[in-house]
Amino acid sequence: MRILLIEDEYHAVKYLSSLLRLELPSGEIVGQVDSVEEAILWIQSNPAPDLAFVDVQLADGLSFEIFNQIPVPFPVIFTTAYDEFTLEAFKVNSVDYLLKPVAKEELRRALDKFDRLYQTKNGTETNRLANLVKQMLKPDTFRQRFLLKNGKDYAVLHAPDIAFIFSEDSLTFAIDRQGKRYILDHTIENLEKEFDPTCFYRINRKMIVQVQAVRKIHGYFNHRLKLDLHPSTQIEAIVSRERVRGFKEWLDQ
């Protein structure tokens, strides 16, 4: 999924970039411009993205001027704090027009529409983006706790009490903040989807860390990172090369 951001508000760019890179590691933000002039130059000089997020009011005028001057061969989702441009938005190649602050229900509707219109063209990656953002809008669906059996007894392990999770010898282990080890009947892949992504991050194929467990970050060979965790562990916590950028942005929220 190749994404273009046409937005002149710094915080909006930072939030959307962070969200997409966190939730869609295979996605790529291929460009970000903040004016009509820059947008026209970018579109004329680059392959078309799969989707663009476009603010109506840019640094040098209304973004509709882009569509008046050149063909725009990709779908867009408009966002703005004003509603007087709704009709104009639907004259161009837009998926939807969302007012700021965007209501969750409205964003879900826009994503459903995007999925219906473009899933055939863009395949499973488009569907994946829609589903990931929908999951982001439903924080109550994140894993809250685990019921664990120990002999004849049961224990409850709350997600916020988990420091990190790792897999070893086909088993998955959770380490709580006191250093106690638990066996979880779940795979790393499934847990990555169930946890709140603002609190937990998968740093490599075999390990997920909780943000409060990260104590120090060290540069490591081959452009990777090595973490000091609390509680301390003999297991090396290495952020794989392809996850370094997402990891940094996960921390910088």
N, C-alpha and C positions, 0 to 999 in steps of 0.2 A: 504494500500500500504506500504510494507516493503522495505526500501531502504538501500543499502550499498554504502558507499563512499570509493573508493580506490584512494587516492590523497595525494601527499606529499607537496603541496603548501598551506600554511596556509590561504592565502587570498581566494584561490579558494574554500577551505573547508568552510570557514566562509560564503562566498557569497552563495554557493549552499545550505548549511544548512539553512541559514536564509530565503532564497527564498522558499524552500520547506515547511518549517514550517509555513511561513506566508501564502502561497497560498494553502496549503493542511493540515489544522489542524488535519484531521483524519489520515494523513500519519505519518509514524514513521521511523526515521533514526535509524536503528538497529545496525549500526556499522560504524566505520571510522578507516581505517588503512593507513599507509603511505609507506609500503614496501612489497616486494614480500613475504618475510618470514612471516610477520604478516598476510597478506592476506590469505596465505595457512592455517595457524593455525586457523584463524577466520572461514573460509569456512568449515574446517573439524570439527569444534566444535559447529557450530550453524545451525539452520534451514535455508534453502535457502531463500534469499530475493526475492521480485518480480522483482526488477530491480537494477542494479549497474551502477554507473558512475565511469569510470576507466581511470585514466591518464596513458599514455603509459610509460613514464619514471618516475620510482619511486626511492626512496632513495637508494635502493640496486640493481637496474637493471631494465630491461624492464618487464612490467607487463605480457607480453606473456609467460614468464616463469611459471606463475601461471597455465596457461592452459596446459603447457607441463608436469607439475608434477602431477596435480590432475584433476578430472572431475569438471567442473563448470556448475551446472544444473540450470542456470538462465541467462536471457538476459542482455547484457551490452551495454552501449554507451561509446565509446572511445573518449577522448579529448586529443589533443596534439598540440604543436607548430610546429611539423615536419610532412612532408607528405610521408617520405620514408617507413613508416610502414603500408601503406594502405592495401596492399595485405595480409600481415600477419594478420591484424585485421579481415579480412573477412574469414579467415580459422577457426576462433573460433566462439563462440556463440554470435556474435555481432549484434546489431540492426543497428548501423551506426558508422561512423568514422568522427569526426568533427575536423577541424583545428582551432586552437586558433589564433586570436580572432574569435569566432564562429559567422558567419553571421546569421542574423535572419531567412533568407529564408532557410538556410541549417538546422537550428534547427527545423523549422516547418516541413521540409521534414522528418527529423529523427523521430519526434514525430508522424507524420502520418504513417510512416512505423511501428513504435512500436505499434500503435493502431491497424493497420491491422493485424499484426502478432500475437498479444497477447490479443486482446480484448475478444476473446472467452474464453481464459484460465483465465484471470484475472478479467473479468466482468466489471461492470460499473466504478469501482474505477480507472482502467487503463485509460478508456476513459476520466474520470474526470481530471486526472493528465495532459493528453495531452491538453485538452481544457483550463485548467487553465494556463498552460505555454504559450499556444498560445495567450491567452488574455493578458498575461504579455508582450508579444512582440508587442502588438498593443496599445501603450499608448494613441493614438489619439481616441480610443474608450471609454475612461473614461469619466464619466459625467463631463461636464464643468460648467453648469448653469441650473437654473430652471426658467421657465416662470410661474409666479404666478398671479392669478386673485384676485383682491380686489374690490368687487362691480363692477363698470363699468370700473375700471382702471386695469392696469397690472403693475407688477414689475418684475425685473430680479434679481435673487439671484445667485451670482457666487459661485461655489463650494469652492474656496479658502477662501471666506469670512465666511464660516460656521465654528463655533467653535465646536458644537456637535449636535447630533440628538438623540431623544428619542421617544419612543412610550408610550402612556398613553390613557386609555379608548378607545382603538381601533383606535386612531388617531396617526399620526406621525408628530412630531414637529422638526423644525430646529431652532437653536439659533445662530445668527450671532455674530461677534466679539464685537458688541456694545450692545449685550444683547437683541436684538429685536427678537420676536418669529414669526415664519411662520409655516403654516400648509402645509405639503407636501402630495400629492396624491400618495404616494409610501409606500411600506412596508420596514421595516428594512432589511429584507432578500434581497429584490431587490436592495436596495441602497448599501448594502455591496458589491454586485457584480459590481455595476456601478462606484464606486469611485476608485480613484488611491490608491492601497493598501500601498504605501509608505507614504501617507499622512493621511489616515483614517484607524481606526482599530475598529472593533466591540468588545467591552469589555465584553458584556453579551447579553442576549437575547433581551434586550430592548434599548440598547444604543450604538452609534458609536461616537468616539471622533476624533477630528483633532489634529495632533501632536503638533501644536503650542498652542493649548488650555490647554495642560497639564502643570501645574505649580509645583505641588508637588505630591509625591507618598508616601503613608503611608502603613505600614504593617497592615493587618486586620485579624480578626479571621478566622479560618478554611482555612488558607493558601491563603487567597485572598488579594487583594490590594484595597486601597481606594484612589481616586484621588481628588486633588484640581484643579478645572478648572477655566479658565478665558474666559469669564466673570463668576463670581461666580454664583452658582445656589443652590436652596434648594433641588434639586434632587440629591440623592446619586449616585456618579459615582463609582461603585464597579466593579473591574475586577474579573470575576468569576474564580474559582479555575482552571478549565480546560483550561482557556485562559491566565493564568499568564505567562507561559513560552513564548508563542508566543508574548505576549505584550512586554516583556522585550527585546526580539530579534528585534521586530519592532522598538523600540526606539534606540537600539544599532546598527545602520547601518551607 
